[in-house]
Amino acid sequence: MRQVAERLAVSTATVYALVGRGELEHARVSNAIRVSPEALERYLTRGRR
């Protein structure tokens, strides 16, 4: 989540909020939330439209 936050230039709390609202695709692995590089690129591409 820290790396995603850095890439988006936001806080980790904002990333968790994006995940919680379903705006950022993710996968849960045990207790961890993972965001693939492809999912992050899709999110960034949607934001540029």
DRENFILO-792802 format. One record per atom (N, C-alpha, C): residue number from 1; residue in three letters; chain; atom name; x, y, z. Coordinates in nm, 2 decimals, always signed. Layout:
N
REC; resi; resn; chain; name; east; north; up
REC; NUM; ALA; A; CA; X; Y; Z
...
END
This chain:
49
REC; resi; resn; chain; name; east; north; up
REC; 1; MET; A; N; +0.08; -0.12; +0.00
REC; 1; MET; A; CA; +0.00; +0.00; +0.00
REC; 1; MET; A; C; +0.09; +0.13; +0.00
REC; 2; ARG; A; N; +0.20; +0.12; +0.07
REC; 2; ARG; A; CA; +0.29; +0.23; +0.07
REC; 2; ARG; A; C; +0.34; +0.27; -0.07
REC; 3; GLN; A; N; +0.37; +0.17; -0.15
REC; 3; GLN; A; CA; +0.42; +0.19; -0.29
REC; 3; GLN; A; C; +0.31; +0.25; -0.37
REC; 4; VAL; A; N; +0.19; +0.20; -0.36
REC; 4; VAL; A; CA; +0.08; +0.26; -0.43
REC; 4; VAL; A; C; +0.05; +0.40; -0.39
REC; 5; ALA; A; N; +0.06; +0.43; -0.27
REC; 5; ALA; A; CA; +0.04; +0.57; -0.22
REC; 5; ALA; A; C; +0.15; +0.66; -0.27
REC; 6; GLU; A; N; +0.27; +0.61; -0.27
REC; 6; GLU; A; CA; +0.38; +0.69; -0.33
REC; 6; GLU; A; C; +0.35; +0.72; -0.48
REC; 7; ARG; A; N; +0.31; +0.62; -0.55
REC; 7; ARG; A; CA; +0.29; +0.63; -0.70
REC; 7; ARG; A; C; +0.18; +0.73; -0.72
REC; 8; LEU; A; N; +0.08; +0.73; -0.64
REC; 8; LEU; A; CA; -0.04; +0.82; -0.66
REC; 8; LEU; A; C; -0.02; +0.96; -0.59
REC; 9; ALA; A; N; +0.09; +0.97; -0.51
REC; 9; ALA; A; CA; +0.12; +1.09; -0.43
REC; 9; ALA; A; C; +0.01; +1.12; -0.34
REC; 10; VAL; A; N; -0.04; +1.02; -0.26
REC; 10; VAL; A; CA; -0.14; +1.03; -0.16
REC; 10; VAL; A; C; -0.10; +0.96; -0.04
REC; 11; SER; A; N; -0.18; +0.97; +0.07
REC; 11; SER; A; CA; -0.15; +0.89; +0.19
REC; 11; SER; A; C; -0.20; +0.74; +0.17
REC; 12; THR; A; N; -0.15; +0.66; +0.26
REC; 12; THR; A; CA; -0.20; +0.52; +0.26
REC; 12; THR; A; C; -0.35; +0.52; +0.29
REC; 13; ALA; A; N; -0.39; +0.61; +0.38
REC; 13; ALA; A; CA; -0.54; +0.61; +0.42
REC; 13; ALA; A; C; -0.62; +0.64; +0.29
REC; 14; THR; A; N; -0.57; +0.72; +0.20
REC; 14; THR; A; CA; -0.65; +0.75; +0.08
REC; 14; THR; A; C; -0.65; +0.62; -0.01
REC; 15; VAL; A; N; -0.54; +0.55; -0.01
REC; 15; VAL; A; CA; -0.54; +0.42; -0.09
REC; 15; VAL; A; C; -0.64; +0.32; -0.03
REC; 16; TYR; A; N; -0.64; +0.31; +0.10
REC; 16; TYR; A; CA; -0.74; +0.22; +0.16
REC; 16; TYR; A; C; -0.88; +0.27; +0.13
REC; 17; ALA; A; N; -0.91; +0.40; +0.13
REC; 17; ALA; A; CA; -1.04; +0.45; +0.09
REC; 17; ALA; A; C; -1.08; +0.41; -0.05
REC; 18; LEU; A; N; -0.98; +0.43; -0.14
REC; 18; LEU; A; CA; -1.01; +0.39; -0.28
REC; 18; LEU; A; C; -1.04; +0.24; -0.30
REC; 19; VAL; A; N; -0.97; +0.16; -0.22
REC; 19; VAL; A; CA; -1.00; +0.02; -0.23
REC; 19; VAL; A; C; -1.13; -0.01; -0.17
REC; 20; GLY; A; N; -1.16; +0.05; -0.05
REC; 20; GLY; A; CA; -1.29; +0.03; +0.01
REC; 20; GLY; A; C; -1.41; +0.07; -0.07
REC; 21; ARG; A; N; -1.39; +0.18; -0.15
REC; 21; ARG; A; CA; -1.50; +0.22; -0.24
REC; 21; ARG; A; C; -1.51; +0.15; -0.37
REC; 22; GLY; A; N; -1.41; +0.06; -0.39
REC; 22; GLY; A; CA; -1.41; -0.02; -0.51
REC; 22; GLY; A; C; -1.35; +0.05; -0.63
REC; 23; GLU; A; N; -1.29; +0.16; -0.61
REC; 23; GLU; A; CA; -1.23; +0.24; -0.72
REC; 23; GLU; A; C; -1.10; +0.19; -0.77
REC; 24; LEU; A; N; -1.03; +0.12; -0.68
REC; 24; LEU; A; CA; -0.90; +0.06; -0.72
REC; 24; LEU; A; C; -0.91; -0.09; -0.71
REC; 25; GLU; A; N; -0.89; -0.16; -0.82
REC; 25; GLU; A; CA; -0.89; -0.31; -0.82
REC; 25; GLU; A; C; -0.78; -0.36; -0.72
REC; 26; HIS; A; N; -0.81; -0.47; -0.65
REC; 26; HIS; A; CA; -0.72; -0.52; -0.56
REC; 26; HIS; A; C; -0.75; -0.67; -0.53
REC; 27; ALA; A; N; -0.66; -0.73; -0.47
REC; 27; ALA; A; CA; -0.68; -0.87; -0.42
REC; 27; ALA; A; C; -0.64; -0.88; -0.28
REC; 28; ARG; A; N; -0.71; -0.96; -0.20
REC; 28; ARG; A; CA; -0.67; -0.99; -0.07
REC; 28; ARG; A; C; -0.60; -1.12; -0.06
REC; 29; VAL; A; N; -0.48; -1.11; +0.00
REC; 29; VAL; A; CA; -0.40; -1.23; +0.03
REC; 29; VAL; A; C; -0.38; -1.24; +0.18
REC; 30; SER; A; N; -0.45; -1.33; +0.24
REC; 30; SER; A; CA; -0.46; -1.34; +0.39
REC; 30; SER; A; C; -0.51; -1.21; +0.44
REC; 31; ASN; A; N; -0.43; -1.14; +0.52
REC; 31; ASN; A; CA; -0.47; -1.01; +0.57
REC; 31; ASN; A; C; -0.42; -0.89; +0.49
REC; 32; ALA; A; N; -0.35; -0.92; +0.38
REC; 32; ALA; A; CA; -0.28; -0.81; +0.31
REC; 32; ALA; A; C; -0.37; -0.78; +0.18
REC; 33; ILE; A; N; -0.36; -0.65; +0.14
REC; 33; ILE; A; CA; -0.43; -0.61; +0.02
REC; 33; ILE; A; C; -0.32; -0.58; -0.08
REC; 34; ARG; A; N; -0.34; -0.64; -0.20
REC; 34; ARG; A; CA; -0.24; -0.63; -0.31
REC; 34; ARG; A; C; -0.30; -0.56; -0.43
REC; 35; VAL; A; N; -0.23; -0.47; -0.49
REC; 35; VAL; A; CA; -0.27; -0.40; -0.61
REC; 35; VAL; A; C; -0.17; -0.43; -0.71
REC; 36; SER; A; N; -0.21; -0.49; -0.82
REC; 36; SER; A; CA; -0.12; -0.52; -0.93
REC; 36; SER; A; C; -0.08; -0.40; -1.01
REC; 37; PRO; A; N; +0.04; -0.40; -1.07
REC; 37; PRO; A; CA; +0.08; -0.29; -1.15
REC; 37; PRO; A; C; -0.02; -0.26; -1.26
REC; 38; GLU; A; N; -0.08; -0.36; -1.32
REC; 38; GLU; A; CA; -0.18; -0.34; -1.42
REC; 38; GLU; A; C; -0.30; -0.27; -1.37
REC; 39; ALA; A; N; -0.35; -0.31; -1.25
REC; 39; ALA; A; CA; -0.47; -0.24; -1.19
REC; 39; ALA; A; C; -0.44; -0.10; -1.16
REC; 40; LEU; A; N; -0.32; -0.07; -1.11
REC; 40; LEU; A; CA; -0.28; +0.07; -1.09
REC; 40; LEU; A; C; -0.27; +0.15; -1.21
REC; 41; GLU; A; N; -0.22; +0.09; -1.32
REC; 41; GLU; A; CA; -0.22; +0.16; -1.45
REC; 41; GLU; A; C; -0.36; +0.19; -1.50
REC; 42; ARG; A; N; -0.45; +0.09; -1.49
REC; 42; ARG; A; CA; -0.59; +0.12; -1.53
REC; 42; ARG; A; C; -0.65; +0.23; -1.45
REC; 43; TYR; A; N; -0.62; +0.23; -1.32
REC; 43; TYR; A; CA; -0.68; +0.34; -1.24
REC; 43; TYR; A; C; -0.62; +0.48; -1.28
REC; 44; LEU; A; N; -0.49; +0.48; -1.31
REC; 44; LEU; A; CA; -0.43; +0.61; -1.35
REC; 44; LEU; A; C; -0.48; +0.65; -1.49
REC; 45; THR; A; N; -0.50; +0.55; -1.58
REC; 45; THR; A; CA; -0.56; +0.59; -1.71
REC; 45; THR; A; C; -0.70; +0.64; -1.70
REC; 46; ARG; A; N; -0.78; +0.58; -1.62
REC; 46; ARG; A; CA; -0.92; +0.63; -1.60
REC; 46; ARG; A; C; -0.92; +0.77; -1.55
REC; 47; GLY; A; N; -0.82; +0.81; -1.46
REC; 47; GLY; A; CA; -0.82; +0.94; -1.41
REC; 47; GLY; A; C; -0.77; +1.05; -1.50
REC; 48; ARG; A; N; -0.71; +1.01; -1.61
REC; 48; ARG; A; CA; -0.66; +1.10; -1.71
REC; 48; ARG; A; C; -0.76; +1.14; -1.82
REC; 49; ARG; A; N; -0.87; +1.07; -1.82
REC; 49; ARG; A; CA; -0.97; +1.10; -1.92
REC; 49; ARG; A; C; -1.05; +1.22; -1.90
END
